Amino acid sequence: MKILNIHKTITPDALHQLLGQKLNPLFREQRQTEICFVSDNKDGVIEISAPGFYDGFLFRVEIKGNELHITRSEHYVDDVNSLTVESILNEFFADLAEDRKVTLVLEG
């Protein structure tokens, strides 16, 4: 799990909406492939998956105050598509952060 502090709060609904609007177009632009990612808001926890391409979730993001608790599926840690999604998420989180300041609280 990785915990990031973005120094401001965001709602699960706002993060879900952002992912729904921007994740797939940015992924297509970077990887030139047509994998369609889905984000689901499951009781305030955002899960990112690609049904039909991957089993289960790729990422799970839980918001706790100013912190984002990010779980990455252990099955796809070296997968190039998963790494691309992680890079896009990191940019999203920087854009959302107060003054683009993101602090790594924990990585493990």
KAHU-V112607 format. One record per pair of residues at least 24 apart in sequence whose C-alpha atoms are under 10 Angstrom apart, sorted by the first residue. I is the first residue (numbers start at 1). J is the second residue. If there is no record, write none. Layout:
{{I J} {I J}}
//
This chain:
{{1 60} {1 61} {1 69} {1 70} {1 71} {1 72} {1 73} {1 106} {1 107} {1 108} {2 61} {2 68} {2 69} {2 70} {2 71} {2 72} {2 104} {2 105} {2 106} {2 107} {2 108} {3 61} {3 62} {3 63} {3 64} {3 67} {3 68} {3 69} {3 70} {3 71} {3 103} {3 104} {3 105} {3 106} {3 107} {3 108} {4 63} {4 66} {4 67} {4 68} {4 69} {4 70} {4 90} {4 93} {4 97} {4 102} {4 103} {4 104} {4 105} {4 106} {4 107} {5 63} {5 64} {5 65} {5 66} {5 67} {5 68} {5 69} {5 93} {5 97} {5 98} {5 101} {5 102} {5 103} {5 104} {5 105} {5 106} {6 65} {6 66} {6 67} {6 68} {6 93} {6 94} {6 95} {6 96} {6 97} {6 98} {6 99} {6 100} {6 101} {6 102} {6 103} {6 104} {7 65} {7 66} {7 67} {7 96} {7 97} {7 98} {7 99} {7 100} {7 101} {7 102} {7 103} {8 65} {8 66} {8 67} {8 96} {8 97} {8 98} {8 99} {8 101} {8 102} {9 63} {9 64} {9 65} {9 66} {9 67} {9 68} {9 96} {9 97} {9 98} {10 63} {10 64} {10 65} {10 66} {10 67} {10 68} {10 96} {10 97} {11 44} {11 62} {11 63} {11 64} {11 65} {12 40} {12 41} {12 42} {12 43} {12 44} {12 45} {12 46} {12 61} {12 62} {12 63} {12 64} {13 40} {13 41} {13 44} {13 45} {13 46} {15 39} {15 41} {15 45} {15 46} {15 61} {15 63} {15 92} {15 93} {15 96} {16 40} {16 41} {16 44} {16 45} {16 46} {16 47} {16 48} {16 61} {17 41} {18 92} {19 46} {19 48} {19 88} {19 89} {19 92} {20 48} {22 88} {22 92} {23 48} {23 85} {23 88} {23 89} {23 92} {24 85} {24 88} {26 84} {26 85} {26 88} {27 81} {27 84} {27 85} {27 87} {27 88} {30 81} {30 84} {30 85} {30 88} {31 80} {31 81} {31 84} {31 85} {33 81} {35 81} {37 85} {45 69} {45 70} {46 70} {47 71} {47 72} {48 72} {48 85} {49 73} {49 82} {58 82} {58 83} {58 85} {58 86} {59 85} {59 86} {59 89} {66 97} {66 98} {67 102} {67 103} {67 104} {67 105} {68 93} {68 104} {68 105} {69 105} {69 106} {69 107} {70 107} {71 108}}
//
